[in-house]
Amino acid sequence: MPDLRVRALQLLTRRDYSRVELKNKLAAHAESEDEVDAVLDVLQAERLLSDHRYAAQRVVARAGRYGNSRLQQELRQRGVADEDIAAALPEAGDEAERCRAIWAKKFGRPPESAEERAKQIRFLQYRGFSGDAIRRAMRGTDQ
């Protein structure tokens, strides 16, 4: 168990992990799942492991490229609870402003045809922006 704790601390010194991610990384080095859970419980009690902190850092790091839907999906895939996600999302800032900035960087000019408009909207949807944020970002770009 001390070896498992050392391994966990080595991983956490590089970057924050969600509990599920760290559990998966440590599972190969543990004799049982209970041993991993015990180490993770101690790390959480010592506030060295926090899904809330992980979610907030992840949102801040990726908000400049992705919308709220994509950020939520990524955090759920990494095992972060919905309440931690909801608490972290406001850190990203206004979704429509981020959407507008990404649109301006990628395209920079209004669409000249319906096909081009559809392409721009699909790009923003893929990035995880809501329909409302896309409409607000695209407003004023039509001729």
C-alpha positions in Angstrom: 0.0 0.0 0.0 2.8 2.6 0.7 4.1 1.8 -2.8 0.7 2.5 -4.2 0.5 5.8 -2.4 3.9 6.8 -3.7 2.9 6.0 -7.2 -0.4 8.0 -6.8 1.5 11.0 -5.5 4.0 10.8 -8.3 1.1 11.0 -10.8 -0.6 13.8 -8.9 2.6 15.9 -8.9 2.5 16.0 -12.7 -1.2 17.0 -13.0 -4.6 16.6 -11.3 -6.6 13.5 -12.1 -10.2 12.6 -11.5 -10.7 9.8 -9.0 -11.8 7.4 -11.8 -8.7 8.2 -13.9 -6.3 7.7 -11.0 -8.1 4.5 -10.0 -7.6 3.2 -13.5 -3.9 4.1 -13.5 -3.3 2.5 -10.1 -5.4 -0.7 -10.7 -2.6 -2.5 -12.6 -0.2 -2.0 -9.7 -2.5 -3.0 -6.9 -3.4 -6.4 -5.5 -7.1 -5.6 -5.1 -9.6 -2.9 -5.9 -10.1 -2.3 -2.2 -6.5 -1.4 -1.8 -6.8 1.2 -4.5 -10.0 2.6 -3.0 -8.3 2.9 0.4 -5.4 4.9 -1.0 -7.8 7.2 -3.0 -9.9 7.7 0.1 -6.9 8.8 2.1 -5.8 11.1 -0.7 -9.2 12.7 -0.9 -9.3 13.2 2.9 -5.9 14.9 2.7 -7.3 17.1 -0.2 -4.6 15.9 -2.5 -7.2 14.4 -4.9 -10.3 16.4 -5.7 -12.8 15.9 -8.6 -14.1 19.4 -8.0 -10.6 20.9 -8.5 -9.9 18.6 -11.4 -13.1 19.7 -13.2 -12.4 23.4 -12.6 -8.9 23.1 -14.0 -10.0 21.1 -17.0 -12.8 23.6 -17.8 -10.5 26.6 -17.6 -7.8 24.8 -19.8 -10.2 23.7 -22.5 -12.9 26.4 -22.5 -11.0 28.5 -25.1 -11.6 25.7 -27.7 -14.8 24.0 -26.7 -18.4 24.6 -25.7 -20.2 23.6 -22.5 -21.7 20.4 -24.0 -18.3 19.1 -25.0 -16.7 20.1 -21.7 -19.5 18.3 -19.8 -19.1 15.2 -22.0 -15.4 15.0 -21.5 -15.7 15.4 -17.7 -18.4 12.7 -17.5 -16.2 10.3 -19.5 -13.5 10.9 -16.9 -15.9 10.0 -14.1 -16.6 13.4 -12.6 -19.9 13.8 -10.9 -22.6 16.1 -12.3 -22.5 18.4 -9.3 -18.8 19.0 -9.7 -19.3 19.6 -13.5 -22.1 22.1 -12.8 -19.9 23.9 -10.2 -16.9 24.1 -12.7 -18.7 25.2 -15.8 -19.2 28.9 -14.8 -15.3 29.1 -14.7 -15.4 28.8 -18.5 -17.1 32.2 -19.0 -19.9 33.2 -21.4 -20.4 30.4 -24.0 -21.6 32.8 -26.7 -18.5 35.0 -26.4 -16.2 31.9 -26.6 -18.2 30.7 -29.6 -17.9 34.0 -31.3 -14.1 34.1 -30.7 -13.6 30.6 -32.1 -15.8 31.4 -35.1 -13.8 34.6 -35.8 -10.5 32.8 -35.5 -11.6 29.9 -37.8 -13.6 31.7 -40.4 -13.3 35.5 -39.9 -15.9 36.5 -42.4 -19.6 35.9 -42.8 -20.7 32.9 -44.9 -21.4 33.7 -48.5 -23.8 30.8 -49.1 -26.2 28.6 -47.3 -23.7 25.7 -47.7 -20.9 27.8 -46.1 -23.2 28.8 -43.3 -24.1 25.2 -42.6 -20.4 24.3 -42.6 -19.7 27.0 -40.0 -22.6 25.9 -37.8 -21.5 22.2 -38.0 -18.0 23.2 -37.0 -19.3 25.0 -33.9 -21.7 22.2 -33.0 -18.8 19.7 -33.2 -16.9 21.9 -30.8 -19.8 21.5 -28.3 -21.5 24.8 -28.5 -25.3 25.1 -27.8 -27.7 26.2 -30.6 -28.3 29.4 -28.7 -24.6 30.2 -28.4 -24.2 29.5 -32.1 -27.1 31.7 -33.1 -25.9 34.5 -30.9 -22.3 34.2 -32.3 -23.6 34.1 -35.9 -26.0 36.9 -35.5 -24.8 39.9 -37.5 -22.7 37.8 -39.8 -25.5 37.3 -42.3 -25.6 39.8 -45.1 
